[in-house]
Amino acid sequence: MSGDGGLEARRWRASHLDQRDVDGRGTSGASLETPPAGERLVVVGHGMAATRLVEGLVAGGYAGHVTVLGDEPVPAYNRILLSAVLEGTHAPDALTLRSPDWYAGRGIDLRTGTRVLAVDREHGDVMLVDGTLVPFDRLVLATGSIPTLPPIRGLVRHDGSLHPRVHAFRSLADCEGLLAATPGARRAVVVGGGLLGLQVARALSLRGVATEVVEGAEHVLHRQVSAPAGKVLARSLTRLGTTVYTGARVVRLHEHGGPEAGVGLRLDTGVVLDTDLVVLTAGGRPSTALARGAGLEVRRGVVVDDHLTSPTDPRVHAIGDCAEHRGVTTGFVPPAWEQAQLLAARLCGADVVHEGSRSVARLRATDLDVAVLGDPVGEEGEVVEVSNPVAGKHSRLVVRDGVIVAAALVGDLSRVGLITQHYDRGTVLGVREPGDLLLPDPVSEPPVLPDAAEVCACAGVSAGEVRGCSSLEHLRETTRATTGCGGCEQACVTLLGDRARLEGVS
């Protein structure tokens, strides 16, 4: 870093950089306020939300110059499918969302392996760790979330690094590190029984590693499902070879001896688990350090209004996991993509507002199926439940004034499309309909989904939109269906082959 004089000189040069138009594209859509053609838009973060934002800007004909700053050395990828890479069902390169050539071909300045040190709103620039200044007229924070380390003694070494037997699981590098460690491991302990924890546990089990899950709450997925559903999941995991400890916390990690001896994890119940690998999946929190340092309003996340704009500075926006809208932060793909699309439309001149995101979560793991709509644990209303623990199935609808306001489906997702359609539309159901929705269909021939039924919850794609595509690749390119959690892929493949059947359906 240079002294103040050098810093000011670089600021002056940065403020006088030539303004470049992206590629002559014009704006489209209902005009709210046409952005200037030379506007410099900087996106801090290069994850799933940022990629969706850039796609929306390209589709909407945004006329400014876009710079995307990502701290990972690789192009943006689908983080939701990292557990599928660990499981072995996806190759790492299959997770890439857009190639560097895609960005270059559209005049977008993509900089990977670039870490942002600070945002200076007064001078209108972003400083990188190497001292480079990137000027902006408008800034979008899409910094995501950062993992939280559980308070376990011995977890972190004196130099601040994790114990070599301990692995986080948030990035592609984390996944590759865990994959490299797996061949020599016989036992693994996953700390955290949330969606990610169960996916990682299932993946390690499929790789032949005896896996145990430790969850501090009284049942797994305690934020998403009720206690009976959590017990059904735990029973299914046990049947699949994974031991589950609930109502217990890891308090200490200790070494058994040499580097080949593994480690022991002591629980607050007194139980000691001997293991070769420890995987941390105990959650994360919004990444807000840059926003705080820039003097923006921050609570749990970076506060934004219905335009996804900071109330502190109209030039600054936030989307995805780092954003807090109407007091709510979210860690799921569908709301992040929804925010990204809406902000892209606004930046292209459309008069649209963000009224809140629906919460849709899916667990993706072989032989484990879970879908959650809304908050089936905390939402008030009449509860309709059907449970079959022997078969590993549990379904719960929360109904208020005849409308489904939340749902959790465990083990059987055959009706998730229809239930999601009712949930999204606020359909007023008859007295018998909620219960009928949870019962198996007596007709041997599977029902044909109506065109309006939602198939891909992550991208909000309907059955009709899927059927309108010529191939799976065409579907992914035009709608982004199957590129989120991936749980809809089989349904989309089936729908793409449904045309002949549909011709005979009145």
VEXDREN-2710 file (C-alpha; in Angstrom, 1 decimal):
% VEXDREN-2710
k/r/px/py/pz
1/MET/0.0/0.0/0.0
2/SER/1.3/3.4/-0.8
3/GLY/0.9/6.6/1.3
4/ASP/-1.9/9.1/1.1
5/GLY/-0.5/10.9/-1.9
6/GLY/-0.3/7.7/-3.9
7/LEU/-3.8/6.7/-2.9
8/GLU/-5.3/10.1/-3.9
9/ALA/-3.4/9.9/-7.3
10/ARG/-4.9/6.5/-7.9
11/ARG/-8.3/7.8/-7.0
12/TRP/-8.0/10.6/-9.4
13/ARG/-6.9/8.3/-12.2
14/ALA/-9.7/5.9/-11.4
15/SER/-12.3/8.7/-11.5
16/HIS/-11.1/9.7/-15.0
17/LEU/-11.2/6.2/-16.5
18/ASP/-12.8/6.1/-19.9
19/GLN/-16.5/5.0/-19.7
20/ARG/-17.2/2.1/-22.0
21/ASP/-20.6/1.1/-23.3
22/VAL/-21.2/-2.7/-22.9
23/ASP/-22.0/-3.4/-26.5
24/GLY/-24.5/-0.9/-27.7
25/ARG/-27.6/-2.6/-26.3
26/GLY/-30.6/-0.4/-25.6
27/THR/-33.0/-0.6/-22.7
28/SER/-36.3/-2.4/-22.7
29/GLY/-39.4/-2.7/-20.6
30/ALA/-41.6/-0.1/-18.8
31/SER/-39.4/2.8/-18.2
32/LEU/-39.0/4.0/-14.6
33/GLU/-35.8/6.0/-15.1
34/THR/-33.6/5.2/-18.1
35/PRO/-30.0/4.6/-16.7
36/PRO/-27.3/6.5/-18.4
37/ALA/-25.5/4.6/-21.2
38/GLY/-22.1/5.1/-19.5
39/GLU/-23.1/4.1/-16.0
40/ARG/-20.5/2.0/-14.2
41/LEU/-22.1/-0.8/-12.3
42/VAL/-19.9/-2.9/-10.0
43/VAL/-21.2/-6.2/-8.6
44/VAL/-19.3/-7.4/-5.5
45/GLY/-19.7/-11.1/-5.4
46/HIS/-19.8/-13.8/-8.1
47/GLY/-22.2/-16.4/-6.8
48/MET/-25.6/-17.7/-7.9
49/ALA/-27.4/-14.4/-7.2
50/ALA/-24.8/-12.3/-9.0
51/THR/-24.9/-14.5/-12.0
52/ARG/-28.7/-14.3/-12.2
53/LEU/-28.5/-10.5/-11.9
54/VAL/-26.0/-10.3/-14.8
55/GLU/-28.2/-12.6/-16.9
56/GLY/-31.1/-10.3/-16.3
57/LEU/-29.1/-7.2/-17.2
58/VAL/-28.1/-8.8/-20.5
59/ALA/-31.7/-9.9/-21.3
60/GLY/-33.0/-6.5/-20.4
61/GLY/-30.5/-4.6/-22.5
62/TYR/-28.7/-2.7/-19.7
63/ALA/-26.6/-0.1/-21.4
64/GLY/-24.0/0.6/-18.7
65/HIS/-20.6/-1.0/-18.2
66/VAL/-20.7/-4.0/-15.8
67/THR/-17.8/-5.2/-13.6
68/VAL/-18.2/-8.4/-11.6
69/LEU/-15.7/-9.0/-8.7
70/GLY/-15.5/-12.5/-7.3
71/ASP/-13.0/-13.7/-4.7
72/GLU/-12.9/-17.3/-5.7
73/PRO/-10.5/-18.2/-8.5
74/VAL/-13.1/-20.0/-10.6
75/PRO/-16.3/-18.8/-12.4
76/ALA/-19.6/-18.9/-10.5
77/TYR/-20.9/-22.3/-9.9
78/ASN/-24.0/-24.0/-8.4
79/ARG/-23.3/-24.2/-4.6
80/ILE/-26.4/-26.2/-4.0
81/LEU/-25.0/-29.1/-6.0
82/LEU/-21.7/-29.3/-4.1
83/SER/-23.0/-32.3/-2.1
84/ALA/-23.9/-34.0/-5.5
85/VAL/-20.2/-33.6/-6.4
86/LEU/-19.2/-35.1/-3.1
87/GLU/-21.8/-37.9/-3.7
88/GLY/-20.3/-38.6/-7.1
89/THR/-23.4/-37.9/-9.2
90/HIS/-22.0/-34.6/-10.7
91/ALA/-18.6/-33.6/-12.0
92/PRO/-17.2/-30.4/-10.6
93/ASP/-17.1/-28.7/-14.1
94/ALA/-20.8/-29.5/-14.5
95/LEU/-21.6/-26.9/-11.8
96/THR/-20.3/-23.9/-13.7
97/LEU/-23.1/-21.4/-14.3
98/ARG/-21.6/-19.3/-17.1
99/SER/-18.1/-19.5/-18.6
100/PRO/-15.7/-16.6/-18.7
101/ASP/-16.2/-16.5/-22.5
102/TRP/-19.9/-15.8/-22.0
103/TYR/-19.1/-12.7/-19.9
104/ALA/-16.4/-11.5/-22.4
105/GLY/-18.7/-12.0/-25.3
106/ARG/-21.2/-9.6/-23.7
107/GLY/-18.7/-6.9/-22.8
108/ILE/-18.8/-7.7/-19.1
109/ASP/-15.6/-7.3/-17.1
110/LEU/-15.4/-10.5/-15.0
111/ARG/-12.6/-10.6/-12.4
112/THR/-12.2/-13.8/-10.5
113/GLY/-9.8/-14.4/-7.7
114/THR/-10.4/-10.7/-6.7
115/ARG/-10.9/-9.8/-3.1
116/VAL/-12.5/-6.5/-2.1
117/LEU/-11.0/-4.7/0.8
118/ALA/-13.3/-1.8/1.2
119/VAL/-16.1/0.3/-0.3
120/ASP/-15.6/4.1/-0.4
121/ARG/-19.0/5.7/-1.0
122/GLU/-17.6/9.3/-0.8
123/HIS/-15.2/8.7/-3.7
124/GLY/-17.4/6.2/-5.4
125/ASP/-14.9/3.3/-5.7
126/VAL/-14.1/-0.1/-4.5
127/MET/-10.6/-0.9/-3.3
128/LEU/-9.2/-4.4/-3.9
129/VAL/-6.6/-6.0/-1.5
130/ASP/-3.8/-5.3/-4.0
131/GLY/-4.7/-1.6/-3.9
132/THR/-6.5/-1.4/-7.2
133/LEU/-9.4/1.0/-7.3
134/VAL/-12.6/0.1/-9.3
135/PRO/-14.9/3.2/-9.7
136/PHE/-18.6/2.9/-9.7
137/ASP/-21.7/4.9/-10.3
138/ARG/-23.9/2.1/-8.9
139/LEU/-22.9/-0.8/-6.6
140/VAL/-24.6/-4.1/-6.0
141/LEU/-23.5/-6.2/-3.0
142/ALA/-24.0/-9.9/-3.6
143/THR/-21.5/-11.1/-1.0
144/GLY/-23.6/-14.1/0.2
145/SER/-23.0/-15.6/3.6
146/ILE/-20.0/-16.8/5.6
147/PRO/-19.8/-20.0/7.7
148/THR/-20.1/-19.8/11.5
149/LEU/-17.7/-22.0/13.5
150/PRO/-19.3/-23.8/16.4
151/PRO/-17.7/-23.3/19.9
152/ILE/-15.6/-26.5/20.0
153/ARG/-12.3/-26.5/21.9
154/GLY/-9.4/-27.7/19.7
155/LEU/-11.2/-27.0/16.5
156/VAL/-8.9/-24.1/15.5
157/ARG/-5.1/-24.2/15.8
158/HIS/-2.9/-21.4/17.3
159/ASP/-2.3/-20.0/13.8
160/GLY/-6.0/-19.6/13.2
161/SER/-6.3/-22.5/10.8
162/LEU/-8.7/-25.4/11.2
163/HIS/-7.4/-28.7/12.5
164/PRO/-6.3/-30.8/9.5
165/ARG/-9.0/-33.4/10.3
166/VAL/-11.7/-30.7/10.2
167/HIS/-13.3/-29.5/6.9
168/ALA/-15.8/-26.7/6.3
169/PHE/-18.2/-27.3/3.4
170/ARG/-19.2/-24.0/1.8
171/SER/-17.1/-23.7/-1.4
172/LEU/-15.9/-25.8/-4.3
173/ALA/-12.4/-25.7/-2.8
174/ASP/-13.9/-27.1/0.5
175/CYS/-15.6/-29.8/-1.5
176/GLU/-12.4/-30.8/-3.3
177/GLY/-10.4/-30.8/-0.1
178/LEU/-13.0/-33.2/1.5
179/LEU/-13.0/-35.4/-1.6
180/ALA/-9.2/-35.6/-1.3
181/ALA/-9.4/-36.7/2.3
182/THR/-12.2/-39.2/1.9
183/PRO/-10.3/-42.2/0.4
184/GLY/-8.2/-42.6/3.5
185/ALA/-11.1/-42.2/5.9
186/ARG/-13.3/-44.9/7.5
187/ARG/-15.3/-42.7/9.8
188/ALA/-16.7/-39.2/9.6
189/VAL/-18.8/-36.9/11.9
190/VAL/-20.9/-34.2/10.4
191/VAL/-21.6/-31.3/12.8
192/GLY/-25.0/-29.9/12.0
193/GLY/-28.3/-31.6/11.1
194/GLY/-29.7/-29.0/8.7
195/LEU/-30.3/-29.4/5.0
196/LEU/-26.6/-29.2/4.1
197/GLY/-25.5/-31.5/6.9
198/LEU/-27.9/-34.3/5.9
199/GLN/-26.8/-34.0/2.2
200/VAL/-23.1/-34.2/3.2
201/ALA/-23.7/-37.1/5.5
202/ARG/-25.6/-39.0/2.8
203/ALA/-22.8/-38.3/0.3
204/LEU/-20.1/-39.6/2.6
205/SER/-22.1/-42.7/3.4
206/LEU/-22.5/-43.5/-0.3
207/ARG/-18.7/-43.2/-0.6
208/GLY/-18.4/-46.0/2.0
209/VAL/-17.5/-43.8/5.0
210/ALA/-19.3/-44.7/8.3
211/THR/-21.0/-41.4/9.1
212/GLU/-22.5/-39.9/12.2
213/VAL/-24.5/-36.6/12.5
214/VAL/-24.6/-34.5/15.6
215/GLU/-27.4/-31.9/15.9
216/GLY/-27.9/-29.7/19.0
217/ALA/-31.7/-29.4/18.5
218/GLU/-34.1/-32.1/19.5
219/HIS/-34.5/-33.3/15.9
220/VAL/-32.8/-32.9/12.5
221/LEU/-34.1/-30.1/10.2
222/HIS/-35.6/-28.4/13.2
223/ARG/-35.9/-25.1/11.4
224/GLN/-37.9/-26.6/8.5
225/VAL/-39.9/-29.6/9.8
226/SER/-41.9/-30.7/12.9
227/ALA/-40.6/-33.1/15.4
228/PRO/-42.5/-36.1/14.0
229/ALA/-41.1/-35.4/10.5
230/GLY/-37.6/-35.0/12.0
231/LYS/-37.9/-38.4/13.6
232/VAL/-39.0/-40.0/10.3
233/LEU/-35.9/-38.5/8.7
234/ALA/-33.6/-39.8/11.5
235/ARG/-35.1/-43.2/11.1
236/SER/-34.5/-43.1/7.3
237/LEU/-30.9/-42.0/7.9
238/THR/-30.3/-44.9/10.3
239/ARG/-31.8/-47.3/7.8
240/LEU/-29.3/-46.0/5.2
241/GLY/-26.4/-46.5/7.6
242/THR/-26.0/-43.0/9.2
243/THR/-26.2/-42.7/13.0
244/VAL/-27.9/-39.5/14.3
245/TYR/-27.3/-37.8/17.7
246/THR/-29.8/-35.1/18.5
247/GLY/-30.1/-32.9/21.6
248/ALA/-26.3/-33.1/21.8
249/ARG/-23.4/-30.7/21.0
250/VAL/-19.7/-31.2/20.3
251/VAL/-17.7/-29.4/23.0
252/ARG/-14.1/-30.6/22.4
253/LEU/-11.8/-32.1/19.8
254/HIS/-8.8/-34.0/21.0
255/GLU/-6.1/-35.9/19.2
256/HIS/-5.5/-39.6/19.8
257/GLY/-1.8/-39.5/19.0
258/GLY/0.1/-39.3/15.7
259/PRO/-1.2/-37.8/12.5
260/GLU/-2.6/-41.1/11.4
261/ALA/-4.6/-41.8/14.6
262/GLY/-7.7/-39.7/13.9
263/VAL/-9.4/-37.5/16.5
264/GLY/-12.1/-37.8/19.2
265/LEU/-15.1/-35.6/19.5
266/ARG/-16.6/-35.2/23.0
267/LEU/-20.3/-34.4/23.2
268/ASP/-21.9/-32.5/26.1
269/THR/-23.7/-35.8/26.9
270/GLY/-20.3/-37.4/27.7
271/VAL/-20.2/-39.5/24.6
272/VAL/-16.9/-39.6/22.7
273/LEU/-17.0/-40.2/18.9
274/ASP/-13.8/-41.4/17.3
275/THR/-13.4/-40.2/13.7
276/ASP/-11.1/-39.6/10.8
277/LEU/-13.0/-36.6/9.4
278/VAL/-15.0/-33.8/10.9
279/VAL/-17.3/-31.8/8.6
280/LEU/-18.8/-28.5/9.7
281/THR/-22.2/-27.7/8.3
282/ALA/-23.6/-25.8/11.2
283/GLY/-24.9/-22.8/9.2
284/GLY/-23.7/-19.3/8.2
285/ARG/-24.6/-15.6/8.6
286/PRO/-24.9/-12.8/6.0
287/SER/-21.6/-11.3/4.9
288/THR/-21.9/-7.7/5.9
289/ALA/-18.4/-6.5/6.7
290/LEU/-18.0/-4.4/3.6
291/ALA/-21.4/-2.8/4.1
292/ARG/-20.6/-2.0/7.7
293/GLY/-17.3/-0.6/6.8
294/ALA/-19.0/1.6/4.2
295/GLY/-21.4/3.1/6.7
296/LEU/-24.5/1.4/5.2
297/GLU/-27.4/0.4/7.4
298/VAL/-26.9/-3.2/8.6
299/ARG/-28.9/-5.3/11.0
300/ARG/-28.6/-9.0/10.5
301/GLY/-28.1/-8.4/6.8
302/VAL/-27.6/-5.3/4.6
303/VAL/-30.9/-3.5/4.9
304/VAL/-32.7/-2.8/1.6
305/ASP/-36.1/-1.3/0.7
306/ASP/-38.7/-2.6/-1.7
307/HIS/-36.5/-1.4/-4.6
308/LEU/-33.6/-3.6/-3.1
309/THR/-31.8/-0.3/-2.5
310/SER/-30.0/0.7/0.7
311/PRO/-31.8/3.5/2.6
312/THR/-28.4/4.9/3.3
313/ASP/-27.3/5.4/-0.3
314/PRO/-29.6/5.2/-3.4
315/ARG/-26.6/4.1/-5.5
316/VAL/-26.1/0.9/-3.5
317/HIS/-28.2/-2.3/-3.7
318/ALA/-28.0/-5.7/-2.1
319/ILE/-29.4/-9.1/-3.1
320/GLY/-29.3/-12.7/-2.0
321/ASP/-28.0/-14.1/1.3
322/CYS/-26.4/-10.8/2.4
323/ALA/-29.6/-8.7/2.0
324/GLU/-32.2/-8.0/4.7
325/HIS/-35.6/-7.0/3.3
326/ARG/-38.5/-6.1/5.6
327/GLY/-36.5/-7.6/8.5
328/VAL/-36.0/-11.0/6.7
329/THR/-32.8/-12.6/5.5
330/THR/-32.8/-15.8/3.5
331/GLY/-30.3/-18.5/2.7
332/PHE/-32.1/-20.2/-0.3
333/VAL/-31.8/-20.0/-4.0
334/PRO/-35.4/-19.1/-5.1
335/PRO/-35.6/-15.8/-3.2
336/ALA/-32.0/-14.8/-4.2
337/TRP/-32.9/-15.4/-7.9
338/GLU/-36.1/-13.6/-7.5
339/GLN/-34.4/-10.5/-6.0
340/ALA/-31.7/-10.7/-8.8
341/GLN/-34.3/-10.7/-11.6
342/LEU/-36.2/-7.9/-10.0
343/LEU/-33.2/-5.7/-9.5
344/ALA/-32.0/-6.4/-13.1
345/ALA/-35.4/-5.3/-14.3
346/ARG/-35.2/-2.0/-12.3
347/LEU/-31.7/-1.3/-13.5
348/CYS/-33.0/-1.7/-17.0
349/GLY/-35.7/0.9/-16.4
350/ALA/-38.7/-1.3/-15.4
351/ASP/-41.1/0.0/-12.7
352/VAL/-41.2/-3.0/-10.4
353/VAL/-41.0/-3.5/-6.6
354/HIS/-40.0/-6.3/-4.3
355/GLU/-42.8/-7.3/-1.9
356/GLY/-41.0/-10.2/-0.3
357/SER/-39.9/-13.6/-1.3
358/ARG/-41.5/-17.0/-0.8
359/SER/-39.4/-19.6/1.0
360/VAL/-38.9/-22.9/-0.8
361/ALA/-36.3/-25.4/0.3
362/ARG/-35.3/-28.8/-1.1
363/LEU/-33.0/-31.4/0.3
364/ARG/-31.1/-33.1/-2.5
365/ALA/-29.6/-36.5/-1.6
366/THR/-30.0/-40.0/-2.8
367/ASP/-32.9/-41.8/-1.1
368/LEU/-33.8/-38.7/1.0
369/ASP/-36.5/-36.4/-0.4
370/VAL/-37.6/-33.3/1.5
371/ALA/-39.5/-30.2/0.2
372/VAL/-40.5/-27.3/2.5
373/LEU/-42.8/-24.4/1.5
374/GLY/-42.9/-21.4/3.9
375/ASP/-42.6/-22.0/7.6
376/PRO/-44.5/-25.2/8.5
377/VAL/-43.1/-25.1/12.0
378/GLY/-43.9/-21.5/13.0
379/GLU/-46.8/-20.6/10.8
380/GLU/-50.2/-20.5/12.5
381/GLY/-53.2/-22.4/11.1
382/GLU/-54.9/-25.7/11.1
383/VAL/-52.5/-28.6/10.6
384/VAL/-53.2/-31.6/8.3
385/GLU/-50.6/-34.4/8.7
386/VAL/-50.2/-37.9/7.2
387/SER/-47.3/-40.0/8.5
388/ASN/-45.9/-43.4/7.7
389/PRO/-42.6/-43.8/9.6
390/VAL/-42.2/-47.4/8.3
391/ALA/-42.1/-46.2/4.7
392/GLY/-40.1/-43.0/5.7
393/LYS/-42.9/-40.7/4.7
394/HIS/-44.4/-37.7/6.5
395/SER/-46.5/-34.8/5.0
396/ARG/-47.7/-31.7/6.8
397/LEU/-49.9/-28.9/5.5
398/VAL/-50.7/-25.7/7.4
399/VAL/-54.0/-24.3/6.2
400/ARG/-55.5/-20.9/7.2
401/ASP/-59.0/-19.9/5.9
402/GLY/-58.8/-22.8/3.4
403/VAL/-55.4/-21.6/2.0
404/ILE/-52.1/-23.5/2.2
405/VAL/-49.7/-21.2/4.0
406/ALA/-46.9/-23.7/4.6
407/ALA/-46.0/-27.3/3.8
408/ALA/-43.4/-29.9/4.5
409/LEU/-43.1/-33.2/2.5
410/VAL/-40.7/-35.9/3.6
411/GLY/-40.1/-39.0/1.7
412/ASP/-42.8/-38.5/-1.0
413/LEU/-42.7/-35.6/-3.3
414/SER/-45.2/-36.9/-5.9
415/ARG/-47.7/-34.1/-5.0
416/VAL/-45.2/-31.3/-4.5
417/GLY/-46.0/-29.6/-7.9
418/LEU/-49.7/-29.5/-7.2
419/ILE/-49.2/-28.4/-3.6
420/THR/-46.8/-25.7/-4.7
421/GLN/-49.3/-24.4/-7.3
422/HIS/-52.0/-24.0/-4.6
423/TYR/-49.5/-22.4/-2.2
424/ASP/-48.3/-19.8/-4.8
425/ARG/-51.8/-19.0/-6.0
426/GLY/-53.4/-18.9/-2.6
427/THR/-56.1/-21.3/-3.7
428/VAL/-59.1/-21.6/-1.4
429/LEU/-59.5/-25.4/-0.9
430/GLY/-62.6/-27.3/0.0
431/VAL/-62.9/-29.1/3.4
432/ARG/-61.6/-32.5/2.1
433/GLU/-59.0/-31.2/-0.4
434/PRO/-56.0/-30.7/2.0
435/GLY/-56.3/-34.3/3.3
436/ASP/-56.8/-35.6/-0.3
437/LEU/-53.6/-33.8/-1.4
438/LEU/-51.6/-35.9/1.1
439/LEU/-53.1/-39.3/0.1
440/PRO/-51.6/-41.5/-2.6
441/ASP/-53.3/-41.2/-6.0
442/PRO/-55.5/-44.2/-6.6
443/VAL/-55.1/-43.9/-10.3
444/SER/-52.3/-46.2/-11.7
445/GLU/-51.6/-43.8/-14.6
446/PRO/-49.7/-40.8/-13.2
447/PRO/-51.7/-37.6/-13.6
448/VAL/-50.6/-35.0/-16.2
449/LEU/-49.5/-31.8/-14.6
450/PRO/-51.5/-28.8/-15.9
451/ASP/-49.4/-26.2/-17.7
452/ALA/-49.8/-23.7/-14.9
453/ALA/-48.3/-26.1/-12.2
454/GLU/-44.8/-25.0/-11.0
455/VAL/-42.1/-27.6/-11.7
456/CYS/-38.9/-25.7/-10.8
457/ALA/-39.3/-23.9/-7.6
458/CYS/-35.8/-22.3/-7.8
459/ALA/-36.4/-20.5/-11.1
460/GLY/-40.2/-20.4/-10.9
461/VAL/-40.7/-22.4/-14.1
462/SER/-44.1/-24.0/-14.9
463/ALA/-44.9/-27.3/-16.6
464/GLY/-46.1/-25.4/-19.7
465/GLU/-42.8/-23.6/-20.0
466/VAL/-40.9/-26.9/-19.7
467/ARG/-43.1/-28.5/-22.4
468/GLY/-42.4/-25.5/-24.7
469/CYS/-38.7/-26.3/-24.8
470/SER/-37.1/-28.5/-27.4
471/SER/-34.5/-30.2/-25.2
472/LEU/-33.1/-30.2/-21.6
473/GLU/-30.3/-28.0/-22.8
474/HIS/-32.7/-25.5/-24.4
475/LEU/-34.7/-25.6/-21.1
476/ARG/-31.7/-24.8/-19.0
477/GLU/-30.5/-22.0/-21.3
478/THR/-33.8/-20.2/-21.6
479/THR/-35.4/-20.7/-18.2
480/ARG/-32.6/-21.9/-15.9
481/ALA/-34.8/-24.7/-14.7
482/THR/-32.8/-27.7/-13.1
483/THR/-29.8/-25.3/-12.5
484/GLY/-30.8/-24.5/-8.9
485/CYS/-31.1/-27.4/-6.4
486/GLY/-31.6/-29.9/-9.3
487/GLY/-34.5/-31.6/-7.7
488/CYS/-36.8/-31.0/-10.6
489/GLU/-34.6/-32.6/-13.3
490/GLN/-36.4/-35.9/-13.5
491/ALA/-39.8/-34.1/-13.7
492/CYS/-38.5/-31.9/-16.4
493/VAL/-37.2/-34.8/-18.4
494/THR/-40.6/-36.5/-18.1
495/LEU/-42.4/-33.4/-19.2
496/LEU/-40.2/-32.9/-22.2
497/GLY/-41.4/-36.4/-23.3
498/ASP/-45.1/-35.7/-22.4
499/ARG/-46.1/-34.1/-25.7
500/ALA/-47.5/-37.3/-27.2
501/ARG/-49.4/-38.1/-24.0
502/LEU/-50.8/-34.6/-23.9
503/GLU/-52.4/-34.9/-27.3
504/GLY/-54.7/-37.5/-26.0
505/VAL/-55.6/-35.5/-22.9
506/SER/-58.8/-33.4/-23.0
END
